[in-house]
Amino acid sequence: MSHDFDNQPDRVGTDSTKWKRYEGRDVLPAWVADMDFSAAPPILDALRRRLEHPVLGYASARRSTLDAVLRYLEERHGWRVAPESVVFTPAVVPSLHGVIRAAAEPSESVLTATPVYPPFLSAPVLSGRGLERVPLAFENGRWVFDFDAMEAALARSRVRVFLLCNPHNPVGRVFEKAELERLAEFAGRHGIVVCSDEIHCDLVHDAQARHVTFATLDSPAARSCVSLFSASKTYNTAGLLCGYAVIPDPQLRTRFRRALSGVANEVNIFGFAALEAAYNHGESWRLQLLDYLRGNLDLVMSEVASAPGLGIAQRPQATYLAWVDARGYGLENPAAAFEEGGVGLNDGADFGFPGFVRLNFGCPRSRLREILRRIRATAERLSRR
Ligand SMILES: Cc1ncc(COP(=O)(O)O)c(C=O)c1O
């Protein structure tokens, strides 16, 4: 069945976090990582079926949901996982907190590479751990880890956890196997637990790029890592609250469960139904989504590249997010200027990288055209100042 991504329902008044921010204002939201697309029909059917049973008590994954996850990990990621390694969680962000609290003591630190999804920067601090952030380097046309700077960070703090965003939000990199192997070697040498957030792994639209699941590398750091997954970015079901961590190390898994116990251990009953339907029946929709996103990204690349003062250093290989360099205007908060121009973007400062903005292009093309027209008009105004 072919899905019509061009024609999508209005989200105003639907409790949408993305749309509520600008309700009553002429600002088109292109910020939080939430697409303006209806969920895939097999997911909606599964939710309707679940609602036919009217009792909605506490939920635990049934065996068929766990089997769908195990099959997905094996077929998509080439990773055979023991069922007990899978820990269901309401979302990925609580799991970031859980991993940090399970793997680092309060006197120890977490390392990550910026720019990065803001909870990577807030979770260590909110967990009472130290934070070391090292900027990604831009070399030979792509964003890469700066291993020298990462080694230097270890001289400053006792780092126990590396938070990896794989693929990377916001720069859209799909890291290559050799880069991840180098990271695994670095982590193994320093006794660092890698927490690999793979939430964007099914959103790779660059035909040349191949996602490598960190845990499948042949290295001790890969065997002792924590991997975080959710179908919610790909299938746009974040409001259903269902994700999972894969933690093969039994001791780390116990500490992780303990850290989340009573705080974030219950999954939404509809989340399980959506996850199982997404993995078992969502592939045709996903492939159509990737085609559509590729078309949207072509538009973003041509419009943003030609707007005065803006640039995208590397075309994203995955995600529906573009990392836009607006440093040319010398503004402290460029997102505020674009908001005045009628588009709601994320500001780079929240990602540890001021001067940039993040654009969400996961929306119908006609709306994206209007977003890009407004961005361009704002860029022209800013560049004339
Ligand atoms: C890298 C990354 N991890 C986690 C999340 C959020 O996941 P969840 O809603 O499951 O907490 C996002 C959302 O944008 C993300 O980009």
PDBQT file of the ligand as one rigid body, heavy atoms in Angstrom, charges set to zero:
ROOT
HETATM    1  C1  LIG A 401      19.302  10.479  20.077  1.00  0.00    +0.000 C 
HETATM    2  C2  LIG A 401      17.966  10.504  20.749  1.00  0.00    +0.000 A 
HETATM    3  N1  LIG A 401      17.752   9.724  21.827  1.00  0.00    +0.000 NA
HETATM    4  C3  LIG A 401      16.565   9.705  22.456  1.00  0.00    +0.000 A 
HETATM    5  C4  LIG A 401      15.519  10.502  22.016  1.00  0.00    +0.000 A 
HETATM    6  C5  LIG A 401      14.235  10.502  22.754  1.00  0.00    +0.000 C 
HETATM    7  O1  LIG A 401      13.798   9.223  22.957  1.00  0.00    +0.000 OA
HETATM    8  P1  LIG A 401      12.618   8.920  23.962  1.00  0.00    +0.000 P 
HETATM    9  O2  LIG A 401      11.456   9.737  23.498  1.00  0.00    +0.000 OA
HETATM   10  O3  LIG A 401      12.422   7.463  23.806  1.00  0.00    +0.000 OA
HETATM   11  O4  LIG A 401      13.093   9.321  25.309  1.00  0.00    +0.000 OA
HETATM   12  C6  LIG A 401      15.697  11.320  20.903  1.00  0.00    +0.000 A 
HETATM   13  C7  LIG A 401      14.624  12.183  20.473  1.00  0.00    +0.000 C 
HETATM   14  O5  LIG A 401      14.768  13.040  19.666  1.00  0.00    +0.000 OA
HETATM   15  C8  LIG A 401      16.950  11.312  20.252  1.00  0.00    +0.000 A 
HETATM   16  O6  LIG A 401      17.177  12.073  19.174  1.00  0.00    +0.000 OA
ENDROOT
TORSDOF 0
